[in-house]
Amino acid sequence: MMMDEDNVRETERRFRRLTATVRLFIPKLTVLETMIPSDFIHFRDNLKPASGFQSRQFLEVEFICGVRSRRYLTMFDDHPTARKRLEERLEEPSL
């Protein structure tokens, strides 16, 4: 991890990019607020095998930030590559 290598400039650059991404993403959530549950289910089905809190990427971000729970790994029993990646993230230092 870059912070372990004292690569402060690159770490800071990536945090700025992450912050910019979040600033773009948050306002888009209002679209979901306009959906009735059946619309959301139809939309969510297009994101299989998972979306939101069940995505590997979302859990990786949580694990990196220090929010860690092994119980989420069971959602990836049928996806060994994703599960292995998450297990690795659990073992890495958090921010």
C-alpha positions as CSV (number, residue, x, y, z in Angstrom):
1,M,0.0,0.0,0.0
2,M,1.3,3.4,-0.9
3,M,1.0,4.8,2.6
4,D,3.2,2.0,3.9
5,E,5.8,3.1,1.3
6,D,5.6,6.7,2.4
7,N,4.4,7.7,-1.0
8,V,2.5,10.7,0.4
9,R,2.1,12.6,-2.9
10,E,0.6,9.7,-4.7
11,T,-1.6,8.8,-1.8
12,E,-2.8,12.4,-1.5
13,R,-3.5,12.6,-5.3
14,R,-5.6,9.4,-5.1
15,F,-7.6,10.7,-2.1
16,R,-8.3,13.9,-4.1
17,R,-9.6,11.8,-7.0
18,L,-11.7,9.7,-4.6
19,T,-13.2,12.8,-3.1
20,A,-14.0,14.2,-6.5
21,T,-15.7,10.9,-7.5
22,V,-17.8,10.8,-4.3
23,R,-18.8,14.5,-4.9
24,L,-20.1,13.4,-8.4
25,F,-21.8,10.3,-7.1
26,I,-23.8,11.5,-4.1
27,P,-26.1,13.8,-6.1
28,K,-27.0,10.9,-8.4
29,L,-28.5,9.0,-5.5
30,T,-31.6,11.3,-5.7
31,V,-32.5,9.3,-8.8
32,L,-33.0,6.2,-6.6
33,E,-35.3,8.2,-4.4
34,T,-37.7,8.7,-7.3
35,M,-38.1,4.9,-7.8
36,I,-40.8,2.8,-6.4
37,P,-39.6,-0.5,-4.9
38,S,-40.6,-2.5,-8.0
39,D,-38.7,-0.1,-10.2
40,F,-35.6,-0.5,-8.0
41,I,-35.8,-4.3,-8.0
42,H,-36.0,-4.3,-11.8
43,F,-33.0,-1.9,-12.0
44,R,-31.1,-3.9,-9.4
45,D,-31.6,-7.2,-11.3
46,N,-29.5,-5.7,-14.1
47,L,-26.5,-5.4,-11.7
48,K,-26.2,-9.1,-10.9
49,P,-24.6,-10.8,-9.1
50,A,-24.7,-7.9,-6.6
51,S,-25.2,-4.2,-6.1
52,G,-24.6,-1.6,-3.5
53,F,-23.7,-3.1,-0.1
54,Q,-23.3,-6.5,-1.6
55,S,-20.7,-5.6,-4.2
56,R,-17.1,-6.7,-3.7
57,Q,-15.9,-3.2,-4.5
58,F,-18.1,-1.6,-1.8
59,L,-16.9,-4.1,0.8
60,E,-13.3,-3.5,-0.2
61,V,-13.7,0.2,0.5
62,E,-15.3,-0.6,3.9
63,F,-12.5,-3.0,4.8
64,I,-9.9,-0.5,3.8
65,C,-11.6,2.2,6.0
66,G,-11.6,-0.2,8.9
67,V,-15.2,-1.4,8.9
68,R,-14.6,-5.1,8.8
69,S,-16.8,-8.2,9.3
70,R,-16.0,-11.7,8.1
71,R,-19.8,-12.5,7.9
72,Y,-20.0,-10.7,4.5
73,L,-17.6,-13.2,3.0
74,T,-20.3,-15.8,2.8
75,M,-22.0,-13.8,0.1
76,F,-19.1,-14.6,-2.1
77,D,-18.9,-18.4,-1.5
78,D,-19.8,-18.9,-5.2
79,H,-17.3,-16.4,-6.4
80,P,-13.9,-17.7,-5.2
81,T,-11.8,-14.9,-6.8
82,A,-13.9,-12.2,-5.2
83,R,-13.8,-13.9,-1.9
84,K,-10.0,-14.3,-2.0
85,R,-9.7,-10.6,-2.7
86,L,-11.9,-9.7,0.2
87,E,-10.0,-12.0,2.5
88,E,-6.8,-10.3,1.5
89,R,-8.3,-6.9,2.2
90,L,-9.3,-8.1,5.7
91,E,-5.7,-8.9,6.4
92,E,-4.3,-5.6,5.1
93,P,-3.9,-2.6,7.4
94,S,-6.8,-0.2,7.3
95,L,-6.5,3.6,6.8
